[in-house]
Amino acid sequence: MATRRRGSMRRALLTTLVTASLAGPVSGVTRPGAVPSPAPAPVAPLAGATPAALAARYAAGRAEVLTAERAAARLGHRWRAARLREMADPSRRFLSFDGRDGGRAVEVLGDLATAERIAVMVPGAGIDLDKYGMLRGGSLRLHDALGDRSAVVAWLGYATPSSVSLQAATPHRAAGAAPRLRGFVRELRAARPGARVTLLCHSYGSVVCGLAAPELDVAAIVMFGSPGAGVPDAAAMRTPATVWAGRTAGDWVARLPHTSVALPFVTVGLGADPVSPRFGARIFAAGGGGHSDYLAAGSTALASIARIVSGQAGVDA
């Protein structure tokens, strides 16, 4: 009887989690089909952040964007081709680019060669090349708030799950992304060893950061709009970095069941709530707004996050 009851509870929880993942009011909730694109040429790790080394890397990134744009235009994918033409603007700076499977891109806002403070933005579900403007817009606003001697890296370094999918309620995609994030941070730290690096993790990106945390050499890990972090608490992240968490008053993520259940072939759920006292993160003031408003111009959350990146935040940001 007890076994049957536990099975019923697990099925009920699974149903709740799947329903929540389907019901979340996220902008751009469908993931478009992958647009065919050539594989990018391999690039050597960034040996240093000198102007010459960065210029060469940015030129290679732009070349990959243009190659993907031509492929999309040739195949009649007008929306993707238009977005790629915008990304190929000579003023943009991509450390890497891959147009395949929804797309991956790593873009720098600011001067990486002189930055004393570097924020790495890790996006959540539903962000791909077609929705990349959402990630870039928040990164630009944060860079404006940080001012001189800072850089923000928009790190779309993994194939994010669709917002409307069971994948968004499991840590599977995050587990695959975590080694990629570790590799990028190692490259960044080698290129800019003296800079203060902060990881900013929105929504499902918090799960990526939570799983990658044990091997990340960063000053702080900031989670916001988080459905979970893939771990039971901050101690399980096994990091010397300061772990921060925040949630706006109107974020629908607060209504999710913050837990996880190991089923025969998949773990469903994304772990404990990072803003709960038991998780053990420092809480920053996030103010009002919804799930997509953390980096909105003039917002309380943006000001708090900028203070954390700058190293100016106390116990409460």
C-alpha positions as CSV (number, residue, x, y, z in Angstrom):
1,M,0.0,0.0,0.0
2,A,2.8,2.4,0.9
3,T,4.6,1.6,-2.3
4,R,1.5,2.3,-4.3
5,R,0.9,5.6,-2.5
6,R,4.5,6.7,-3.2
7,G,4.0,5.8,-6.9
8,S,0.8,7.9,-7.0
9,M,2.5,10.8,-5.4
10,R,5.3,10.7,-7.9
11,R,2.9,10.5,-10.8
12,A,1.0,13.5,-9.4
13,L,4.2,15.5,-9.0
14,L,5.2,14.7,-12.5
15,T,1.9,15.9,-13.8
16,T,2.2,19.1,-11.8
17,L,5.7,19.8,-13.0
18,V,4.8,19.1,-16.7
19,T,1.7,21.3,-16.4
20,A,3.7,24.1,-14.8
21,S,6.3,23.9,-17.6
22,L,3.6,24.2,-20.2
23,A,1.7,27.0,-18.4
24,G,4.4,29.4,-17.7
25,P,3.7,32.8,-19.4
26,V,7.1,33.2,-21.1
27,S,7.7,35.5,-24.0
28,G,8.4,33.6,-27.2
29,V,7.3,30.2,-25.9
30,T,7.8,28.2,-29.0
31,R,11.2,27.0,-30.3
32,P,11.4,27.3,-34.1
33,G,12.8,24.4,-36.1
34,A,16.5,24.3,-36.5
35,V,17.7,26.2,-39.6
36,P,20.4,24.3,-41.4
37,S,23.8,25.9,-41.1
38,P,27.4,24.9,-41.8
39,A,29.6,23.7,-38.9
40,P,31.9,26.5,-37.8
41,A,35.6,26.3,-38.2
42,P,37.4,25.3,-35.0
43,V,39.1,28.2,-33.1
44,A,42.0,28.0,-30.7
45,P,41.5,29.1,-27.1
46,L,41.9,32.8,-26.5
47,A,45.5,33.0,-25.4
48,G,45.2,36.6,-24.1
49,A,42.9,39.6,-24.2
50,T,45.1,41.8,-26.2
51,P,43.5,44.1,-28.7
52,A,45.1,42.1,-31.6
53,A,44.0,38.7,-30.2
54,L,40.5,39.9,-29.6
55,A,40.2,41.5,-33.1
56,A,41.2,38.2,-34.7
57,R,38.7,36.3,-32.7
58,Y,35.9,38.8,-33.4
59,A,36.7,38.7,-37.1
60,A,36.4,34.9,-37.1
61,G,33.1,35.1,-35.3
62,R,31.7,37.6,-37.8
63,A,32.8,35.4,-40.6
64,E,30.8,32.5,-39.1
65,V,27.7,34.8,-38.7
66,L,27.9,35.8,-42.4
67,T,28.3,32.2,-43.5
68,A,25.2,31.2,-41.5
69,E,23.3,34.2,-42.9
70,R,24.0,33.2,-46.5
71,A,22.9,29.6,-45.8
72,A,19.6,30.8,-44.2
73,A,18.9,33.2,-47.1
74,R,19.7,30.5,-49.7
75,L,17.2,28.1,-48.0
76,G,14.5,30.8,-47.7
77,H,14.6,31.3,-43.9
78,R,14.0,35.0,-44.1
79,W,13.5,35.7,-40.4
80,R,16.7,34.0,-39.4
81,A,18.6,35.6,-42.3
82,A,17.5,39.0,-41.2
83,R,18.5,38.4,-37.6
84,L,21.9,37.2,-38.7
85,R,22.4,40.3,-40.9
86,E,21.9,42.4,-37.7
87,M,24.4,40.2,-35.8
88,A,27.0,40.6,-38.6
89,D,27.2,44.4,-38.1
90,P,30.9,45.2,-37.9
91,S,30.5,46.9,-34.5
92,R,29.4,43.6,-32.9
93,R,31.9,41.4,-31.2
94,F,31.4,37.6,-31.2
95,L,34.0,35.3,-29.5
96,S,32.3,32.4,-31.1
97,F,29.2,31.5,-33.3
98,D,27.5,28.4,-34.4
99,G,24.3,28.6,-36.4
100,R,23.2,25.0,-36.0
101,D,20.4,23.6,-33.9
102,G,18.8,26.9,-32.9
103,G,22.2,28.5,-32.6
104,R,24.9,29.3,-30.1
105,A,26.7,32.7,-29.8
106,V,29.1,34.3,-27.3
107,E,29.0,38.1,-27.7
108,V,31.0,40.7,-25.8
109,L,29.5,44.1,-24.8
110,G,32.3,46.4,-23.8
111,D,36.1,46.2,-24.0
112,L,37.3,42.8,-22.8
113,A,40.9,44.0,-23.0
114,T,40.5,46.6,-20.3
115,A,37.5,45.4,-18.3
116,E,38.1,45.1,-14.5
117,R,34.6,43.6,-14.0
118,I,33.1,41.0,-16.3
119,A,29.6,39.6,-16.1
120,V,28.7,36.4,-18.0
121,M,25.0,36.2,-18.8
122,V,23.6,32.6,-18.9
123,P,20.1,32.6,-20.4
124,G,17.2,30.2,-19.7
125,A,14.7,28.3,-21.8
126,G,13.4,29.5,-25.1
127,I,16.4,31.7,-26.1
128,D,17.9,30.9,-29.5
129,L,19.1,33.0,-32.4
130,D,15.6,34.1,-33.3
131,K,15.1,35.3,-29.7
132,Y,18.6,36.4,-29.1
133,G,17.6,40.1,-28.9
134,M,16.1,39.4,-25.5
135,L,19.5,38.2,-24.1
136,R,21.4,41.0,-25.8
137,G,19.0,43.7,-24.7
138,G,19.4,42.8,-21.0
139,S,23.2,42.5,-21.4
140,L,23.3,46.0,-23.0
141,R,21.3,47.6,-20.2
142,L,23.5,45.9,-17.6
143,H,26.7,47.2,-19.3
144,D,25.2,50.7,-19.3
145,A,24.6,50.4,-15.6
146,L,28.1,49.1,-14.9
147,G,29.8,51.9,-16.8
148,D,33.5,52.1,-17.7
149,R,36.1,49.3,-17.1
150,S,33.4,46.7,-17.4
151,A,32.2,44.1,-20.0
152,V,29.2,41.8,-20.3
153,V,29.4,38.5,-22.1
154,A,26.1,37.2,-23.5
155,W,26.8,33.5,-23.3
156,L,24.3,31.6,-25.5
157,G,26.7,28.6,-25.3
158,Y,24.2,25.8,-25.3
159,A,21.0,24.6,-26.9
160,T,18.4,25.8,-24.5
161,P,15.2,23.8,-24.0
162,S,12.0,25.0,-25.4
163,S,9.9,26.9,-22.9
164,V,7.0,24.7,-23.7
165,S,8.5,21.3,-23.2
166,L,9.2,18.6,-20.7
167,Q,12.9,19.4,-21.2
168,A,12.4,22.7,-19.4
169,A,11.4,20.7,-16.3
170,T,14.4,18.4,-16.3
171,P,18.1,19.1,-15.8
172,H,19.2,17.2,-18.9
173,R,20.0,20.2,-21.1
174,A,21.7,21.9,-18.2
175,A,23.9,18.9,-17.5
176,G,25.1,19.0,-21.1
177,A,25.7,22.8,-20.9
178,A,27.7,22.8,-17.6
179,P,31.0,21.5,-19.1
180,R,30.7,24.1,-21.9
181,L,30.2,26.9,-19.3
182,R,33.2,25.7,-17.3
183,G,35.4,25.6,-20.4
184,F,34.4,29.1,-21.4
185,V,35.1,30.5,-17.9
186,R,38.5,28.8,-17.8
187,E,39.3,30.5,-21.1
188,L,38.1,33.8,-19.9
189,R,40.0,33.6,-16.6
190,A,43.2,32.7,-18.5
191,A,42.8,35.7,-20.9
192,R,41.8,38.2,-18.1
193,P,43.3,36.8,-14.8
194,G,43.0,40.0,-12.9
195,A,39.4,40.8,-13.6
196,R,36.5,40.2,-11.3
197,V,34.1,37.7,-13.0
198,T,30.5,37.2,-12.0
199,L,28.1,34.6,-13.4
200,L,24.5,35.9,-14.0
201,C,22.0,33.0,-14.3
202,H,18.4,33.7,-15.4
203,S,15.6,31.1,-15.2
204,Y,16.7,27.7,-16.5
205,G,20.2,29.2,-16.7
206,S,20.4,28.9,-12.9
207,V,20.3,25.1,-13.3
208,V,23.3,25.3,-15.7
209,C,25.2,27.5,-13.2
210,G,24.3,25.3,-10.3
211,L,25.6,22.2,-12.0
212,A,28.8,23.9,-13.3
213,A,29.6,25.7,-10.0
214,P,32.1,23.3,-8.5
215,E,34.8,24.1,-11.1
216,L,34.0,27.7,-11.8
217,D,36.6,30.3,-10.7
218,V,34.3,33.3,-10.3
219,A,33.7,35.9,-7.5
220,A,29.9,35.5,-7.4
221,I,27.0,33.4,-8.9
222,V,23.8,35.3,-9.2
223,M,20.5,33.4,-9.8
224,F,17.3,35.2,-10.7
225,G,13.9,34.0,-11.9
226,S,15.1,30.6,-10.9
227,P,12.9,27.5,-11.1
228,G,15.7,25.7,-9.2
229,A,19.5,25.3,-9.4
230,G,19.8,21.5,-10.0
231,V,21.1,21.1,-6.4
232,P,19.5,20.9,-2.9
233,D,21.2,24.0,-1.5
234,A,24.1,26.4,-2.0
235,A,26.5,24.2,-0.1
236,A,26.0,21.5,-2.7
237,M,27.3,23.8,-5.3
238,R,30.7,23.4,-3.7
239,T,32.0,26.8,-4.7
240,P,33.9,29.6,-2.8
241,A,32.0,32.1,-4.8
242,T,29.3,34.1,-3.1
243,V,25.9,32.7,-4.2
244,W,23.1,35.3,-4.6
245,A,19.4,34.8,-5.5
246,G,16.5,37.1,-6.1
247,R,13.0,37.1,-7.4
248,T,10.6,39.8,-8.5
249,A,7.3,40.1,-6.9
250,G,5.4,39.2,-10.1
251,D,7.5,36.3,-11.3
252,W,5.4,33.2,-12.1
253,V,8.3,31.0,-11.2
254,A,7.3,31.4,-7.5
255,R,4.3,29.1,-8.2
256,L,6.3,26.2,-9.4
257,P,6.9,23.1,-7.2
258,H,10.6,23.6,-6.4
259,T,11.6,20.0,-6.0
260,S,12.8,17.0,-8.1
261,V,11.9,13.4,-8.5
262,A,14.1,10.7,-9.9
263,L,11.9,8.6,-12.3
264,P,13.2,5.4,-14.0
265,F,14.5,7.2,-17.1
266,V,14.6,10.9,-16.2
267,T,14.8,13.3,-13.3
268,V,11.9,15.7,-13.3
269,G,12.1,18.9,-11.5
270,L,14.9,21.4,-11.0
271,G,15.6,21.2,-7.3
272,A,15.2,23.5,-4.3
273,D,14.1,27.2,-4.5
274,P,17.2,29.4,-4.5
275,V,15.4,32.2,-2.7
276,S,14.2,30.0,0.2
277,P,16.0,30.5,3.5
278,R,17.0,26.8,3.6
279,F,18.9,27.1,0.3
280,G,21.4,29.4,1.8
281,A,22.0,32.0,-0.8
282,R,22.3,35.7,-0.1
283,I,19.1,37.5,-1.2
284,F,19.2,40.6,-3.3
285,A,16.4,43.1,-3.7
286,A,14.5,42.5,-6.9
287,G,11.5,44.8,-6.6
288,G,8.4,44.4,-8.8
289,G,8.0,43.1,-12.3
290,G,7.7,39.7,-14.0
291,H,9.9,36.9,-15.1
292,S,11.5,38.9,-18.0
293,D,12.0,42.2,-16.1
294,Y,15.1,41.6,-14.0
295,L,17.3,43.6,-16.4
296,A,14.7,46.2,-17.3
297,A,15.9,49.8,-17.5
298,G,15.6,51.5,-14.1
299,S,14.5,48.3,-12.3
300,T,15.4,47.5,-8.7
301,A,16.8,44.1,-9.8
302,L,19.1,45.7,-12.4
303,A,20.5,48.1,-9.8
304,S,21.1,45.2,-7.3
305,I,22.8,43.0,-9.9
306,A,25.0,45.8,-11.1
307,R,26.2,46.4,-7.5
308,I,27.0,42.7,-7.1
309,V,28.9,42.6,-10.3
310,S,30.9,45.7,-9.2
311,G,31.7,44.1,-5.8
312,Q,29.8,46.8,-4.0
313,A,27.0,44.7,-2.5
314,G,26.8,43.9,1.2
315,V,24.8,41.2,2.9
316,D,21.7,42.6,1.2
317,A,22.1,44.0,-2.3
